[in-house]
Each structure stands twice: as structure tokens, then as C-alpha cells.
Amino acid sequence: MARIYKRGKTWYLDIRVKGRRVRQKVGNSKKVAELALKDAEVKVARHEFGFARKDIAIDKLLEKFLEYSKANHRQGSTRRFKAIIENFKSFFETKTSITFLSEITPETIDQYKIYLVNNQDNSSLDEKIKTTPTGIKPETVNFELKTLTNIFNRAIKWGYLKENPVKDVKRFKVNNAKPVRFLSDKECQRLLKACPEKFYPIFFTYLNTGMRKSELINLEWNDIDFRRRKIKIQWKEFWQPKTGQREIPMSQNQFELLQKLKQENDKGLKSNFVFPHKNGSIIKTKLREKLVEIAEEAKIKDLTKIHTLRHTFASHLVMKGVDLPTVKNLMGHSDIQTTMIYAHLAPDHLADAVEKLEF
């Protein structure tokens, strides 16, 4: 059964597919609506109405994705997915005509953008994506759209969807990036000099490998390849890397430091972890608080985040002429755009590259 009808100045297509009613806006032209009706009837007869080989209710897909996330992502990522999914569900409470995944269109996602911008109640959002008092931030909307892209891409892989409805939806332009804070050579030296013996290897390794905090505290001796002089960031039963597995080469100083730590560990604690707690388990010290304390003693201003040490590693590589794709791989960035925040630190390197042209 299929028909067209008019509401106000707009024509709609009303059709039943596999026992389910589907309504779609066509436009202001009756002639176009009639053509759309004929096209829909032909596609229904051929079982080609634009659905994937199986469809699913939106609520069920979101529940299924959360279960998938719990098994495949870090807890923090799953928590943020859950907050955004709750927002998405709230939006669909205002769209009672949309029930199934196949009914979501780019127009639906654009309407969701408007809903987010106008929505003042953001209590379900993660602390990292809170809004301003005047409304949701553009970067937060973009973050939600990125999350929906991931969800719908997974739905495509599961066979529930043919095309991602977020694909052609425009993101907001955001241009409020702050300069990256990194330590100078002298600040690095002062920091390491002020480190207590217990914490020197930890902060030395941060500065010389650019590892994330979760990568460093979960680092085990099985991840250290002394023969090849590589640190392996790899999957474990109890932990997963943020952006997949990678290897970080060890400098000579890093190699010697880890060799010494391994010898001490083999004689004493025999922990699986490279930087263990005093009982051999994963380290429990609040490293950020310790870093702030050491920075104050070393008279280093504005050093309040562990991540600054990661920025320092990348920044100094770029300033020494290392190309951005190599930095991207060492840092474990999933997108070169993330690495581009360091591009401005290599003006001389870029100029030298242009000088090599001989046209």
C-alpha cells in the first residue's frame, strides 16, 4: 500500500514496507511526489526500497552499540558514548514518526544539531564535553556528530544500514585552539633534576617516549623488546590502547634506564609492571599531583598536566626536523590533523624543504 498526501504546502510519501509504515517528505511539487510514489512502488516490488538487508529499531541499535563498546573500548570512551546516546534518545522523543534506523536521514541529523544548540539541559554530558551557560559549544556538537558517525559506521558493518546519514552533515567551524604548552630543554633538565629517585624513571620515560598516561602505567616487561630496542604499546586482557598497537624505538639513554630497572626488578619485587606500585601491582600514585609538586620545586610555571610531557616529546621532535607523519606514528595519533598542532614549530625545516627545489 502506498500513497501521497499533502500537509500545508508540502507533499509526503506514505508507504508500507515489510509490514512497517514509512513516511517521507518529498517537497512542494505534486508531480514530483507522484514520480516518487511510482519509484517507491517499483523498489518495493524489487525489494530495493533503500533499506539494508535487515533493519533495526533505533533504541535497539544504540543498546547493541553500548554492549559492543563495553567489550571493545575503554571505560572512559564507553561512558562518553552513553552520555551522547542519552542525548540522541531524548531528541527522538520529539520525533515520534521516526522509529527505525533506516528512517534517519541527513536532514534528521541536521535537526539534531539544532536540537543540541537549543538544548540547555546538558546534565547527562561527560565533564569533558560540558556546555557554556549560553548553550552547547560548537566543538561539543562536532564531538557528538563524530560519535554518531562511529555508531552508524558500526551499523553498516553489521548490515543494518547502507549509508551513513552523518556523512554529508556539515560540522561547525571551530577556531579557538590554544597554543600547545611544552617544556624547553632547560625546563626538562630542571624537572628531571628535581625528581625524587622513585619518580625520575617515570617522568624521564614520559619525556623520551611521548606515551600517554594510560600507556605508561599499564606498561609491562613483556612490552619491552630489549633485542630490538622497542617499546610495544599493545593489547592486554585488562587494558586496550586508545588508538591501536604501535612500537616506540628506545633512545640509548631510555634503553639503559629500562635495563637497569629490569635488573633491579628481577632481584627484588619481580613485578610484571615496569613502573609498579610498592606491592608490585599497577601504580596507584596520583602522577599529576606529583608532577605539579615537582614542577613547583623546579620553578617551572604552568606545568599542571601529565599530557604536557607528551606534547614536549612531539614538539621537540618537530623542532629537530622530524616529519609530521613520523611524529604521528610515534605518538599513536589516529589522524594526521591531530599531529598538525605541532606544524608551526618547524618553520625552518619547511623552508629547508622548499630550498631543495631546482625548477
C-alpha positions in Angstrom: 0.0 0.0 0.0 1.4 3.4 -1.0 0.0 6.9 -1.3 1.0 10.6 -1.3 -0.7 13.3 0.7 -0.3 17.0 1.3 0.2 18.8 4.6 0.3 22.6 4.3 2.4 23.2 1.2 4.5 20.0 1.4 3.8 16.6 -0.2 4.6 13.4 1.6 5.1 9.8 0.6 3.3 7.2 2.8 4.1 3.6 2.2 4.2 0.3 4.0 7.3 -1.9 3.7 7.6 -5.3 5.2 4.6 -4.6 7.5 6.1 -1.2 8.6 4.8 2.2 7.8 7.3 4.7 6.3 6.6 8.4 5.7 9.0 10.6 3.8 8.9 14.3 2.9 9.0 14.8 -0.9 8.6 18.6 -1.5 6.2 21.2 -2.8 5.5 19.7 -6.2 2.7 17.2 -6.6 4.2 15.9 -9.9 7.5 15.1 -8.1 5.5 13.4 -5.4 3.7 11.2 -7.9 7.0 10.3 -9.5 8.4 9.4 -6.1 5.4 7.3 -5.4 5.9 5.3 -8.6 9.6 4.9 -7.9 8.9 3.7 -4.4 6.3 1.1 -5.6 8.8 -0.3 -8.1 11.5 -0.5 -5.4 9.2 -2.2 -3.0 8.3 -4.8 -5.7 12.0 -5.4 -6.2 12.8 -5.4 -2.5 15.1 -2.3 -3.1 13.4 0.4 -1.1 16.8 1.7 0.2 17.0 -0.4 3.3 19.9 -2.6 4.2 19.2 -6.4 4.1 18.0 -6.1 7.7 16.7 -3.1 9.7 16.6 -2.4 13.4 14.8 -0.1 15.8 17.0 2.9 16.8 16.8 2.1 20.5 17.9 -1.5 20.0 20.8 -0.4 17.8 22.0 2.1 20.5 21.8 -0.6 23.2 23.6 -3.0 20.9 26.4 -0.5 20.3 26.8 0.2 24.0 27.3 -3.5 24.6 29.9 -3.6 21.8 31.6 -0.5 23.3 31.9 -2.1 26.7 33.7 -5.1 25.2 35.9 -3.1 22.8 36.6 0.4 24.2 38.0 1.9 27.3 35.6 2.7 30.2 36.0 6.4 29.6 35.1 6.1 26.0 32.0 4.0 26.8 30.9 6.5 29.4 31.0 9.3 26.8 29.2 7.2 24.3 26.5 6.5 26.8 26.0 10.2 27.6 25.7 11.1 23.9 23.4 8.2 23.2 21.1 9.5 26.0 21.1 12.9 24.2 20.2 11.2 21.0 17.4 9.3 22.6 16.0 12.5 24.1 15.9 14.0 20.7 13.9 11.1 19.3 11.3 11.7 21.9 10.4 14.8 19.9 10.4 12.7 16.6 7.8 10.1 17.2 7.4 9.4 13.5 11.0 8.0 13.4 11.4 4.6 14.9 13.8 2.6 12.7 17.4 3.1 11.7 16.6 3.3 8.0 14.3 6.3 8.7 17.2 8.5 9.8 18.4 10.9 7.1 21.0 13.7 6.9 18.0 16.1 7.5 17.3 14.2 10.7 20.9 14.8 11.8 20.7 18.5 10.9 17.6 18.7 13.1 19.6 17.0 15.9 22.3 19.7 15.5 19.6 22.4 16.0 18.2 20.4 19.0 21.7 20.4 20.6 22.3 24.1 20.1 18.9 25.0 21.6 19.1 22.4 24.4 20.1 24.0 27.8 19.8 20.8 29.9 23.1 19.1 29.4 23.4 17.4 32.8 24.0 14.0 31.1 27.1 15.1 29.3 30.5 14.0 30.3 32.6 16.5 32.2 35.0 16.8 29.2 32.1 18.0 26.9 30.2 20.4 29.1 28.5 23.4 27.5 28.7 27.1 28.1 26.0 28.9 30.1 24.6 30.2 26.9 24.3 26.9 25.1 26.2 23.9 23.9 29.7 24.6 22.4 30.2 24.1 18.7 33.1 21.7 19.4 30.7 19.6 21.6 28.2 19.4 18.7 31.1 18.2 16.4 32.1 15.7 19.0 28.6 14.2 19.1 28.4 14.1 15.3 31.8 12.2 15.3 30.4 9.8 17.8 27.2 9.2 15.8 29.4 8.6 12.7 31.2 5.8 14.6 27.9 4.3 15.7 26.4 4.3 12.2 29.6 3.0 10.6 29.3 0.1 13.0 25.7 -0.3 12.0 26.8 -0.5 8.3 29.3 -3.2 9.2 26.6 -5.1 11.0 24.4 -4.9 7.9 21.7 -2.7 9.3 22.4 0.3 7.2 23.6 1.1 3.6 24.9 4.6 4.0 26.0 6.8 7.0 23.4 9.6 7.4 26.1 11.8 9.2 28.5 11.6 6.2 27.3 14.8 4.4 26.3 16.8 7.5 28.5 19.9 8.0 30.4 20.4 11.2 30.7 23.7 12.9 33.9 25.7 12.2 35.9 25.9 15.4 38.9 28.2 15.7 39.7 28.6 19.4 42.8 26.4 19.6 45.2 27.4 22.3 49.0 27.2 21.8 50.4 23.9 22.9 52.3 24.1 26.2 55.6 22.2 26.1 58.8 22.3 28.1 62.0 23.9 26.9 65.3 22.0 27.1 66.2 23.8 30.3 62.8 23.1 31.9 63.2 19.4 31.1 66.5 19.4 32.8 65.2 21.2 35.9 62.2 18.9 36.1 64.4 15.7 36.0 66.9 17.2 38.4 64.1 17.9 40.9 62.6 14.4 40.6 62.8 12.1 43.6 64.6 8.8 42.7 61.4 6.9 42.6 59.8 9.2 40.0 62.8 10.0 37.9 62.4 6.9 35.6 58.7 7.7 35.1 59.0 11.3 34.0 62.2 10.5 32.1 60.2 7.9 30.1 57.3 10.3 29.5 59.7 12.9 28.0 61.6 10.3 25.9 58.7 8.3 24.5 55.7 10.6 24.4 53.5 7.8 25.8 50.0 8.5 27.1 49.5 8.2 30.9 47.4 5.0 30.5 50.1 3.5 28.2 52.8 4.2 30.7 51.1 2.9 33.9 50.0 -0.3 32.1 53.4 -0.9 30.6 54.7 -4.4 31.4 58.1 -6.0 30.9 56.5 -8.2 28.2 56.1 -5.0 26.2 59.8 -4.2 26.3 61.8 -5.7 23.4 65.4 -5.2 24.5 66.8 -7.1 21.5 65.1 -4.8 19.0 65.1 -1.8 21.4 61.4 -1.2 21.0 58.6 -0.4 23.4 55.4 -2.1 22.3 52.1 -0.5 23.0 49.8 -3.5 22.7 46.5 -5.0 23.8 46.2 -6.8 27.1 43.4 -8.7 28.8 42.9 -5.9 31.3 43.6 -2.8 29.1 43.4 -1.6 25.5 45.4 1.2 23.7 43.4 4.2 22.7 44.3 4.1 19.0 45.6 0.6 18.4 49.0 -1.0 18.8 52.3 0.6 17.9 56.0 0.5 18.6 58.2 3.2 20.0 62.0 3.0 19.5 64.2 3.5 22.6 66.9 6.0 22.6 70.3 4.9 24.1 69.5 6.6 27.4 66.0 5.1 27.6 67.4 1.7 26.8 70.0 1.9 29.6 67.4 3.2 32.1 65.0 0.3 31.4 67.8 -2.3 31.5 68.7 -1.0 35.0 65.1 -1.1 36.2 64.7 -4.6 34.8 67.8 -5.9 36.7 66.5 -4.3 39.9 63.1 -5.7 39.5 64.4 -9.3 38.8 66.4 -9.1 42.0 63.6 -7.7 44.2 59.9 -7.1 43.5 59.6 -9.2 40.4 56.6 -7.2 39.2 55.0 -7.6 35.8 54.8 -3.8 35.6 57.7 -1.6 34.5 56.6 1.2 36.9 54.8 -0.7 39.7 53.2 0.2 43.0 55.3 -0.8 46.0 53.4 -4.1 46.2 54.0 -4.9 42.6 50.6 -4.1 41.3 49.7 -1.2 38.9 51.0 2.1 40.2 48.4 3.9 42.4 50.3 7.2 42.9 48.5 10.3 41.5 51.1 11.2 39.0 49.6 14.5 38.0 49.7 15.7 41.6 53.3 14.5 41.9 54.2 16.3 38.7 52.8 19.6 40.0 54.7 19.2 43.2 58.0 18.6 41.4 57.3 21.4 38.9 56.9 23.9 41.8 60.2 22.8 43.3 61.9 23.2 39.9 60.2 26.6 39.5 58.5 25.6 36.3 55.4 27.6 35.6 52.1 26.3 34.1 53.1 22.6 34.3 49.8 21.2 35.6 49.1 18.3 33.2 50.9 15.0 32.5 49.9 15.5 28.9 52.3 18.4 28.7 55.2 15.9 28.8 53.7 14.1 25.8 53.4 17.5 24.0 57.1 18.1 24.9 58.2 14.9 23.2 56.3 15.7 20.0 57.3 19.4 19.9 61.0 18.8 20.3 60.9 16.1 17.5 59.3 18.6 15.1 61.7 21.4 16.1 64.6 19.0 15.3 63.2 18.4 11.8 61.3 15.1 12.2 58.5 15.0 9.7 54.9 15.1 10.9 53.9 11.6 9.6 56.7 10.1 11.6 55.6 12.1 14.7 52.1 10.9 14.1 53.2 7.2 14.2 55.3 7.7 17.3 52.5 9.5 19.1 49.9 7.0 18.0 47.6 9.6 16.6 44.7 8.2 14.6 44.5 11.3 12.4 47.3 13.5 10.9 45.1 16.5 11.8 45.9 15.9 15.5 49.6 16.0 14.7 49.2 19.3 12.8 49.0 21.2 16.0 52.8 20.9 16.1 53.4 22.0 12.4 54.1 25.7 13.3 57.1 24.6 15.3 59.0 23.6 12.1 59.3 26.8 10.0 63.0 26.4 9.3 62.5 22.7 8.4 59.7 23.6 6.0 61.8 26.4 4.5 64.7 24.0 4.0 62.4 21.6 2.2 61.4 24.3 -0.3 65.0 25.2 -0.9 65.6 21.7 -2.3 63.5 22.6 -5.4 65.5 23.4 -8.5 63.0 24.4 -11.1 
